[in-house]
Each structure stands twice: as C-alpha cells, then as structure tokens.
Amino acid sequence: MNKSIDMKHSIGVGENGEPYIFKTTNNQRIPNNEPVILFRGRDKLALPLLRIYKQMCEEDGCTPFQLQSMEEMILRFERFADSSPTMKQPGITNGA
C-alpha cells in the first residue's frame, strides 16, 4: 500500500516491511542518505513558506508541472487551515 505525499512523492513499504519514499512519476526511490523535509498541515508557518517557495519556483523558471504541484499543495494547506482548529506553532509540542 502506498501513501501519497504530494503530486510527485509517495511512501511505500518494501518487501522487508521497511518504509521508503519514492518519486511517483517514475518510481525512483529517494536514497536513505538524502535529506527530506515534511511540513504538516497544522504548522501555521508552512502555508506562508509554501507561497514563498512557489514564488521562487516561478522566478527560477521551473516547469509547469512543478508550479501546478505547488499550487495544488498550497490549496490543500489552505483548505486544511480554514477547517482545522489544530493550527499550531512548529515545535510547540516538543515532538510529542
């Protein structure tokens, strides 16, 4: 079973039961030693950061696929923020 993260990435489970992240468009696994980051919808700073990142993508001439992916992620975060009472400052729960 796979869990979609965004338009480009998903989490899968290998034959050994270990989870892995892969690029959905070509099934390429992200190496375990490559840093990744995850922002949750309840992180009140994630949405402004995504908007800045999308602007940087536009300024850098990123592909329409990347821009569409960012727009979709921004919409998902906006919908969540509008309907969630659980918005919080990142790290406020000290990892709990």
N, C-alpha and C positions, 0 to 999 in steps of 0.2 A: 504494500500500500504506500502511495506517495502523498505527501502533503505539500501543496503549492504555497510558496512564499510570495512570489510576485509573478509577472508575466515571463520572467526569464529563469527563475530558480525554484527548485523543489527539494524536499527532503525525502530520501528513500531509505530503505532498510536492506542491507546486504544479506547474502546467504548466511553469514555468520551472526546475523542479528544486530550488527553494528549500524547505526545511522550514518548517512552521508548526505552531503549537499551536492546537487548536480545542476548543470545548465539544461533547462527544459528543451531548448531548441535543438540541441544535438546530443543530449545525454552525457555530456562530458562531466566527469566528477571534478569537484574542486579539491585540490590536494589538501590533506590534513594540515600541512605546514603553511598554507596560505591564509593570512588573516581575513576574517569576515566580520561583519557587524550586523546586528539586528536591532531595529527600533520597534518597540511595541506601540500599538495604537493609543494606549493610555498615557504615553510620555508626552507631556504638554509642550515640550520643545521639539519633538520630531516633525510636526507639520511645518513650522516655520523653516526648519532645516531642509526639509524636502523641497520647499518652494525655492530656497536659495540654490540648492543643488540643481534643480531643473533650469533655473536661470543660467547657471554656469554651463550646463549642458548645451543650452541654446547658443550661448556666446562662443562655445568651443566648436560649434558646428556638428554636434552629434547627429546620429541617424534619426530618421522619423520614428523608427521602432523604439529607440531609447527615449525619445521625447514622449511618445504615446505611453510607454511603460511608466514614465514618471508621472504623467498626467493621471493615469489610472490609479497609481499609488496615492497620489495627493487626494483624489476623490474618495478613495477608500478611507483614508485617515480623516478627512473632513466629515464623512458620514458617521464614523465612529465617534469622533469628538462631539458632534452635535447630539448624539443619542446616549452618551455614556456619562454616568455620574462618577466614574472611576479615574478621571484625568488626574495626573499627579506629577510632581517634580521628579525628575530622574534621580534614582539613588535614595529617595526619601525613606524607603523601607529597608535600606541596608542589605539588600539582596534577599530579604525574607518574602 
